[in-house]
Amino acid sequence: MTLAFMATAVCSAIAAGIGHHWAAPVRWMLVALAWVIGAGLIVYSYMLAISLAAMLFGQVDDWGSLLTRAAGATAGALTLACAVAEQRRVRRACSHCARVHGRSPERRTDPTPRWAYLAAYVAIAGCAARVLVLVVDSITTHKPLPFALGAPFGIFVALLILAGTLLPLALVHRFGRIWPRWVVPLAGRDVPRWLVLGPALFVGASLAGYFGVAGMTAWLLGKGNLAQAPVWKVSMEMFGYTLWGSGLLAAAVSHYGLTRPDCPSHGCAVPRALGTSS
């Protein structure tokens, strides 16, 4: 409730333009507050991903909780949208494309930052660690792998693994922004940015919130059945999921900037002319 009321107050202040006459440091504090509150609402609603996954198997029996979690996550996303809008104004970004010309990427073909590559491969490493635990556990307990359990659970696990391998690569490599040659009907065209960003943000926030915050807290406090599990297993699961989610979110930031629509103003003309060779 506290986060919800604070989000209402901060978003109302931003929407009303109250901070436009404040000094830049104070406006940055407002932006930071909006980021913290928005992220807090999303983290607090970390069970939304589990509820949505349960819907695939027809196991949702508490629609009130589902709607509450969905409302919290939606409110958090809208609060973050307000934070981004105010941040653009404080940075004096272009009103047409939200870039700070001369410092922001201007085209989809611009190089991906090194930190984004690192984040993407950290996400892949986190996924690999989690899958390794799954395989080892299946071998030692003589249980079948999830793929052998049939649909829809096998399909769900397959999609989850793709979200830990193909999705991070798409966030930082060219084929995630421009369709490659082998996609004959679409070759050379722009990949819809939210086709990649949407799953990355959803999966990244879900994993980071559920395992990075709730899971780690439960583990440290000795709650649930985590205390009875082997330390190596819990460590690889918790850190694997956390690095996976955090890596996706970080790489998504780079992808978001690289896939902004072209600027219709004259602001992009000079950078494009100077950077055609790249």
CORNOR-V904023 format. One record per residue. N is the residue number from 1. SS is DSSP state (A for helix, B for strand, O for the rest). PHI is phi in whole degrees, -180 to 180 (NA if undefined). Layout:
# CORNOR-V904023
n: [N/N]
ss: [SS/SS]
phi: [PHI/PHI]
This chain:
# CORNOR-V904023
n: [1/2/3/4/5/6/7/8/9/10/11/12/13/14/15/16/17/18/19/20/21/22/23/24/25/26/27/28/29/30/31/32/33/34/35/36/37/38/39/40/41/42/43/44/45/46/47/48/49/50/51/52/53/54/55/56/57/58/59/60/61/62/63/64/65/66/67/68/69/70/71/72/73/74/75/76/77/78/79/80/81/82/83/84/85/86/87/88/89/90/91/92/93/94/95/96/97/98/99/100/101/102/103/104/105/106/107/108/109/110/111/112/113/114/115/116/117/118/119/120/121/122/123/124/125/126/127/128/129/130/131/132/133/134/135/136/137/138/139/140/141/142/143/144/145/146/147/148/149/150/151/152/153/154/155/156/157/158/159/160/161/162/163/164/165/166/167/168/169/170/171/172/173/174/175/176/177/178/179/180/181/182/183/184/185/186/187/188/189/190/191/192/193/194/195/196/197/198/199/200/201/202/203/204/205/206/207/208/209/210/211/212/213/214/215/216/217/218/219/220/221/222/223/224/225/226/227/228/229/230/231/232/233/234/235/236/237/238/239/240/241/242/243/244/245/246/247/248/249/250/251/252/253/254/255/256/257/258/259/260/261/262/263/264/265/266/267/268/269/270/271/272/273/274/275/276/277/278]
ss: [O/A/A/A/A/A/A/A/A/A/A/A/A/A/A/A/O/A/A/A/A/O/O/A/A/A/A/A/A/A/A/A/A/A/A/A/A/A/A/A/A/A/A/A/O/O/O/A/A/A/A/A/A/A/A/A/O/O/O/O/O/O/A/A/A/A/A/A/A/A/A/A/A/A/A/A/A/A/A/A/A/A/A/A/A/A/A/A/A/A/A/O/O/O/O/O/O/O/O/O/O/O/O/O/O/O/O/O/O/O/O/O/O/A/A/A/A/A/A/A/A/A/A/A/A/A/A/A/A/A/A/A/A/A/A/A/A/A/A/A/A/O/O/O/O/A/A/A/A/O/O/O/A/A/A/A/A/A/A/A/A/A/O/O/O/A/A/A/A/A/A/A/O/A/A/A/O/B/O/O/O/O/O/O/O/O/O/O/O/B/O/O/A/A/A/A/A/A/A/A/A/A/A/A/A/A/A/A/A/A/A/A/A/A/A/A/A/A/A/A/A/O/O/O/O/O/O/O/O/O/A/A/A/A/A/A/A/A/A/A/A/A/A/A/A/A/A/A/A/A/A/A/A/A/A/A/A/A/O/O/O/O/O/O/O/O/A/A/A/A/A/A/A/A/O/O/O/O]
phi: [NA/-62/-62/-64/-67/-66/-62/-61/-67/-67/-65/-65/-64/-68/-65/-80/73/-61/-82/-62/-100/-86/-69/-57/-60/-69/-66/-65/-65/-65/-62/-62/-64/-64/-62/-64/-67/-61/-65/-63/-64/-68/-64/-63/-98/-61/-75/-59/-61/-66/-64/-67/-65/-65/-62/-64/-109/64/-110/-84/-121/-126/-71/-64/-66/-62/-66/-65/-65/-65/-65/-64/-66/-65/-62/-64/-64/-67/-65/-65/-63/-64/-62/-64/-63/-69/-63/-63/-69/-67/-78/59/-73/-60/-72/-90/-128/71/-86/-102/-58/100/-124/-100/-60/-104/-140/-68/-85/-64/-67/-76/-60/-64/-65/-71/-60/-59/-62/-64/-77/-66/-62/-64/-64/-63/-63/-62/-63/-68/-67/-61/-62/-62/-68/-62/-64/-66/-71/-72/-100/59/-104/-70/-66/-55/-64/-84/-86/84/-75/-91/-64/-63/-65/-61/-66/-61/-65/-66/-67/-62/-71/-107/-128/-67/-63/-61/-66/-66/-70/-119/-102/-58/-66/-84/-115/-132/-58/-72/-63/-73/-88/-54/-67/-115/-51/87/-88/-72/-76/-53/-60/-80/-66/-100/-65/-57/-60/-64/-69/-67/-67/-62/-66/-66/-69/-66/-74/-71/-94/-69/-105/-66/-64/-62/-63/-63/-65/-66/-88/71/-87/65/-100/-70/-68/-84/-79/-58/-61/-62/-69/-64/-61/-66/-69/-65/-70/-62/-63/-65/-65/-59/-66/-65/-63/-62/-64/-66/-66/-65/-62/-65/-62/-61/-71/-76/-107/-62/-61/-58/-78/-79/-89/-76/-62/-90/-64/-67/-59/-65/-62/-81/-114/-67/-72/-93]
